[in-house]
Structure formats: structure tokens, C-alpha cells
Amino acid sequence: MRVLGIETSCDETGVAIYDEHQGLIADLLYSQVDLHNEYGGVVPELASRDHIRKTLPMIQEALISGDCKPGEIDGIAYTSGPGLVGALMVGASIAKSLALAWNIPSLGIHHMEGHLLAARLTPNPPEYPFVALLVSGGHTQLLACEKPGHYDLLGESQDDAAGEAFDKVAKMLGLGYPGGPEIARLALNGRHDRFRFPRPMTNRPGLDFSFSGLKTYTLNTLHDLDVVSDQDRADIAHAFQAAVIDTIRIKCQRALEYSGLSTLVIAGGVSANIELRSTLQAMGDKSGYSIYYPEARLCTDNGAMIAYAGFERLKQGQTEQLSINVKPRWPMTELPPIN
């Protein structure tokens, strides 16, 4: 089976082809970062228009790159949610049109399940069951994953997601978009002993997250300085990043202890953060947990994860009608199981 995957949930256009026997035979990604950078965040209308311009040419390029004809595609998977409704509509409309023209099934894929299953594209994939940390610009969630498609929500952010908080704090510090990599670079020059920011919701039981207050604490710290120097900005970036990562570490450890599982899978755009990976790996080494994450290129939004997630579901016979029904909000716990 060969599946064409289309990802257009936010500000990256991803197109890939997954082959059951050969793995990924085409994997293309276009980022809109330069388009949105001057605004300090994603402008939904601009994102949708850019997906319209890029998606079809990238599908044609993917077919050429994978030495694949349309008649050799057995199914189309596209991101149907969560995400920006206009951007989702672009991918869904193109997927449905091609499915009709090529007379093959199509299937809408949950964006965060795509991130989760991206870890299965590694040479040494994790085995079920495991705890998953999904951490991105729009989501921070902990899930107990019993088997494919069986997800139990353990905890999630009650306000800003971790990636969203990185973006907003980066803007406070005069940095570019996306904020995570910018803060990580600046934090390298920060002093670790100058500021200590709070670790939100770690002094109470539970597995939920909250980063809005940490964002406000950062803003107040900036306001308390008469003149903000480059070193001040680096020190604040270091303290903010350390607080986010330490909060995530504490919650992950709790989730593993609560669930009784010994494997943690990290996925989503923020999982590319080197400091986060090393901190969670050190936790795993100390406590005897196995830690898995996709390679860096599969952490951000991409078509490969959608193609693979689509393959897993389409091969089970899951499909849908040609009507377009995107889901800007879509809990993973509503997904049907993968047998």
C-alpha cells in the first residue's frame, strides 16, 4: 500500500508518500516562517493562501521524487484537525478532489496522532504501551497509550501550550518567530544562577500544565529592570526555558509513576528542543525509563507523519465519505481504535 500524506494545519505545507515496503519514498516540506515572522506569529488568512499556492505543486514534485504515478497511490491522508480552519480546508479540499479523480479512499488524520506516530518512523521504534508527551505550539498533553489508537488523556495545559508560551516570551524579548529556537539560542549565553522562575502547578497533585502565569512572571521580570541589556535578555531566556523544561520533566515523571509504564515518547515541535531532550533523557537514565523521540526533521509539522498515520488506519479499512469536514478542535480520545 502507498499513501499520500498532506499536512496543512498551520504554517507548514508538508507532502509525503509512505510505501508499506519501502518506507518514505518522498518527503517534502515548505515552511511559512519568513512569511509570518514580521507579524510575530501566524496570520491565518496568509497561511491559507500560501497553502493554496504550494500544495498541488508539492504533490506533483513528490510523485516525481518518489518515481510514483497517481495510479500507484492507494489512499490519501490529510490533516483534518486540530488546526486553523482555513488551512485545514485547503488540505482537505485538495485531498478529497484527488481521491475523487483517482478513485481511491481518503481519510482525515488527527494532527497530534501524526506527531505521536512519527516516533514509529525511527529505526528503533517504541513498543506499546507507553506514556506520550505531545508538546507543540498548540498542545501540551500527557497520554497513556495502551495500543495504537487507544489513548487516555492524563493531563493537558489549562491555558497556553508550551510552544505558545515560547512564542509570546520570544516576542517580549524582541526575538523572531518561531520563539522556541530563538529562546534556546539566546539561553545558551544566559547565567543559570541569576533568576529562578516558578515551576507552575508542580506544588500540587495532578498532571495538568499551566504556562500563562510563567509568561506573566517573565513580563514582570522585564519590567522590573530599568534598562534591559543583552545579558539581561539572555539570563531571562535561560530562566524561562529552564522553568518550562523542569515543569515538563516533573509532570512526565509523575505520569510514568502514575501509569506504571516505563516508556516515554516525546513528540511535537517543542520536542526538538535539545535541552528538553537531554533533561528527559537524564531523567530516564536515572529512573530506568526508556525515552523515545522522532528525529528532529519529523518533530515539526510534516507530511511524513500524516502519510504514516494514514497508512496505519487505511490498511485497517478505515475510510470516509467525500464530504469535507475539518475539526479545528478535536480531542484525541475521540479517535477510533487502530486494530
C-alpha positions in Angstrom: 0.0 0.0 0.0 1.1 3.5 -0.8 -0.4 6.5 0.9 0.0 10.2 0.0 0.0 12.4 3.1 -0.9 16.1 3.1 -0.3 18.4 6.1 -1.7 22.0 6.1 -2.8 22.5 9.7 -0.9 25.8 10.4 2.2 27.4 8.8 4.0 24.5 7.1 3.0 22.7 4.0 4.0 19.0 4.1 3.6 16.4 1.4 5.0 12.8 1.6 4.4 9.4 0.2 4.7 6.3 2.5 5.2 2.9 1.0 4.4 -0.2 3.1 7.6 -2.0 2.0 10.0 0.9 1.2 9.0 3.4 3.9 9.1 7.0 3.0 9.8 7.4 -0.7 9.1 11.1 -0.9 9.0 13.8 1.9 8.7 17.5 1.1 8.3 20.4 3.5 7.7 24.1 2.9 7.8 26.5 5.9 6.0 29.8 6.0 8.2 31.2 8.8 9.6 34.0 6.7 6.0 35.0 5.7 4.8 35.3 9.3 8.0 36.4 11.0 7.3 40.2 10.6 4.0 39.7 12.4 5.5 37.8 15.3 3.1 34.8 14.8 0.9 33.1 12.3 -1.7 35.1 10.3 -4.4 32.6 9.4 -5.5 34.1 6.2 -1.9 34.4 4.9 -1.3 30.8 5.9 -4.3 29.5 4.0 -3.4 31.4 0.8 0.1 30.1 0.9 -1.1 26.5 1.3 -3.3 27.1 -1.8 -0.2 28.2 -3.8 2.1 25.4 -2.6 0.2 22.2 -2.0 -0.5 21.0 -5.6 2.9 21.8 -7.0 4.4 19.9 -4.0 2.2 16.9 -4.7 3.4 16.8 -8.2 7.0 17.1 -7.0 6.5 14.3 -4.5 5.2 12.0 -7.2 8.3 12.7 -9.3 10.7 12.4 -6.4 9.1 9.1 -5.4 9.1 7.8 -9.0 5.4 7.2 -8.5 2.4 7.7 -10.8 -1.1 8.7 -9.5 -2.4 5.2 -10.3 0.1 3.8 -7.8 -1.3 5.7 -4.9 -3.7 3.6 -2.9 -5.0 6.2 -0.5 -4.8 9.8 0.6 -4.4 11.0 4.2 -4.7 14.7 5.1 -4.8 16.6 8.4 -8.4 17.3 9.3 -7.7 18.8 12.7 -6.9 20.3 15.1 -5.6 23.5 13.5 -6.5 26.7 11.7 -9.8 26.1 10.0 -8.9 27.8 6.7 -5.6 26.0 6.4 -7.3 22.7 7.2 -9.9 23.3 4.5 -7.1 23.7 1.9 -5.6 20.3 2.5 -9.0 18.6 2.9 -10.3 20.1 -0.4 -7.3 19.0 -2.3 -7.3 15.5 -0.8 -10.9 14.9 -1.5 -10.6 16.2 -5.1 -7.7 13.9 -5.8 -9.4 11.0 -4.1 -12.4 11.5 -6.4 -10.3 11.9 -9.5 -8.1 8.9 -8.7 -10.9 6.8 -7.4 -9.1 5.9 -4.1 -10.1 6.3 -0.5 -9.2 9.3 1.6 -9.0 9.8 5.4 -8.7 12.7 7.7 -5.9 12.3 10.3 -5.6 13.9 13.8 -2.6 16.2 13.7 -1.3 15.2 17.1 -1.7 11.5 16.4 0.5 12.1 13.4 3.1 13.6 15.7 2.8 10.7 18.1 3.2 8.1 15.4 6.2 9.9 13.9 8.2 8.1 16.6 7.3 4.9 14.8 9.3 6.1 11.8 12.6 5.8 13.7 14.9 2.7 13.2 14.2 1.6 16.7 10.5 2.4 17.3 8.9 2.3 20.8 6.7 -0.6 21.7 3.3 -0.2 23.3 2.2 0.6 25.9 3.9 3.9 26.7 3.3 7.5 28.0 3.3 10.1 25.3 4.2 13.8 25.8 2.8 15.8 23.0 4.3 19.3 23.2 3.9 21.9 20.4 2.7 25.4 19.7 -0.9 24.5 20.2 -0.8 21.5 22.6 0.8 20.2 25.8 -0.6 16.9 26.7 0.3 13.7 28.5 -1.4 10.5 27.3 -1.3 6.9 28.3 -1.1 4.9 25.0 -2.2 1.3 25.5 -2.0 0.3 21.9 -2.4 2.1 18.5 -5.5 4.4 18.6 -6.2 3.7 22.3 -5.4 7.0 24.1 -6.2 8.0 27.7 -5.7 11.7 28.5 -3.7 12.1 31.7 -3.1 15.8 31.7 -3.0 18.9 29.5 -2.4 22.6 29.5 -5.2 24.7 31.1 -4.1 27.8 29.1 -1.1 28.5 26.9 0.6 25.5 25.4 4.4 25.3 25.9 5.2 26.3 22.3 2.7 29.2 22.5 4.4 30.5 25.7 7.8 30.3 24.0 6.5 32.4 21.1 5.0 35.0 23.3 8.1 35.3 25.6 10.3 35.5 22.5 8.2 38.5 21.3 8.7 40.1 24.7 12.4 39.7 24.3 12.5 41.1 20.8 13.2 37.8 19.2 11.8 36.4 16.0 9.2 33.7 15.2 9.0 30.8 16.0 10.1 31.6 19.5 11.3 28.2 20.7 14.5 28.0 18.7 15.2 31.7 19.2 14.9 31.4 23.0 17.0 28.3 23.0 19.8 30.1 21.2 19.7 33.1 23.4 19.6 31.0 26.6 23.0 29.5 25.7 24.5 32.8 26.8 22.4 33.1 30.0 23.6 32.7 33.5 21.9 29.9 35.3 22.1 31.4 38.8 20.7 34.8 38.3 16.9 34.2 38.1 14.8 31.3 39.2 11.3 31.3 37.7 8.4 29.3 39.2 7.5 25.8 38.1 3.8 26.2 37.6 1.4 23.7 39.2 4.2 21.4 40.4 3.5 22.1 44.1 0.1 20.4 43.8 -1.0 16.9 42.7 -2.1 16.3 39.1 -0.7 16.1 35.6 -2.2 19.3 34.1 0.0 22.2 32.9 -0.2 26.0 33.0 2.2 28.3 31.3 0.2 31.6 31.3 1.4 32.6 34.7 5.0 31.9 33.8 4.6 34.2 30.8 3.3 36.9 33.1 6.2 36.4 35.5 8.6 36.8 32.7 7.0 40.1 31.6 7.1 41.4 35.2 10.8 40.5 35.5 11.5 42.5 32.3 9.5 45.5 33.7 11.5 45.4 37.0 14.7 46.1 35.1 15.5 49.8 34.5 17.4 49.1 31.3 17.3 45.7 29.6 20.8 44.7 28.3 21.7 41.8 26.0 22.9 39.9 29.1 19.6 40.5 30.9 17.7 39.1 27.9 19.9 36.0 27.8 19.5 35.5 31.6 15.7 35.8 31.3 15.6 33.4 28.3 17.7 30.9 30.3 15.4 31.1 33.3 12.2 30.9 31.3 13.4 27.9 29.3 14.7 26.1 32.4 11.3 26.6 34.1 9.3 25.2 31.2 11.6 22.2 30.8 11.7 21.5 34.5 8.0 21.7 34.8 7.6 19.2 31.9 10.1 16.9 33.5 8.3 16.8 36.8 5.0 16.1 35.1 6.4 13.4 32.9 8.0 11.7 35.9 4.6 11.8 37.7 2.8 10.4 34.6 5.2 7.5 34.4 4.8 6.7 38.1 1.0 7.1 38.0 0.5 4.9 34.9 3.1 2.3 36.0 4.6 2.5 32.5 8.3 2.6 31.8 8.5 4.2 28.3 8.1 7.8 27.4 7.6 9.0 23.8 8.1 12.7 23.2 6.6 14.3 20.1 5.6 17.7 18.6 7.6 20.7 17.6 8.9 21.6 21.1 10.3 18.1 21.3 13.1 19.2 19.0 14.5 21.4 21.9 17.9 20.0 22.7 17.8 21.0 26.4 14.3 19.3 26.8 15.6 16.1 25.2 18.7 16.0 27.4 16.8 16.7 30.6 14.2 14.0 29.9 16.9 11.6 28.8 18.8 12.2 32.1 15.5 11.6 34.0 15.1 8.3 32.1 18.7 7.2 32.7 18.4 7.9 36.4 15.0 6.2 36.9 15.3 3.4 34.4 12.8 4.8 31.9 13.2 4.4 28.1 12.9 7.7 26.2 12.0 7.9 22.5 11.5 10.8 20.2 11.4 11.3 16.4 14.5 12.7 14.6 14.5 16.5 14.5 13.1 16.9 11.0 10.0 14.8 12.0 9.3 16.9 15.1 7.9 19.9 13.3 4.7 19.7 11.3 5.3 17.4 8.2 3.6 15.3 5.6 5.5 12.1 6.6 3.7 11.7 9.9 0.3 12.2 8.2 1.2 9.7 5.4 2.3 7.1 8.0 -0.7 7.7 10.3 -2.9 7.4 7.3 -1.3 4.1 6.3 -1.9 2.7 9.7 -5.6 3.5 9.6 -6.3 2.9 5.9 -4.8 -0.5 5.9 -7.4 -1.4 8.6 -10.1 -0.4 6.1 -10.9 2.9 7.8 -12.2 5.5 5.3 -14.7 8.3 4.9 -17.1 10.0 2.6 -16.0 12.7 0.1 -17.8 15.4 2.1 -15.4 17.9 3.7 -15.5 18.0 7.5 -12.5 19.6 9.2 -12.2 19.8 13.0 -10.3 22.8 14.4 -10.8 21.3 17.9 -10.6 17.6 18.1 -9.8 15.6 21.3 -7.6 12.6 20.6 -9.7 10.5 22.9 -12.5 10.6 20.3 -10.4 8.7 17.7 -11.5 5.2 16.7 -9.0 2.4 17.6 -6.5 1.0 15.3 -6.8 -2.8 15.4 
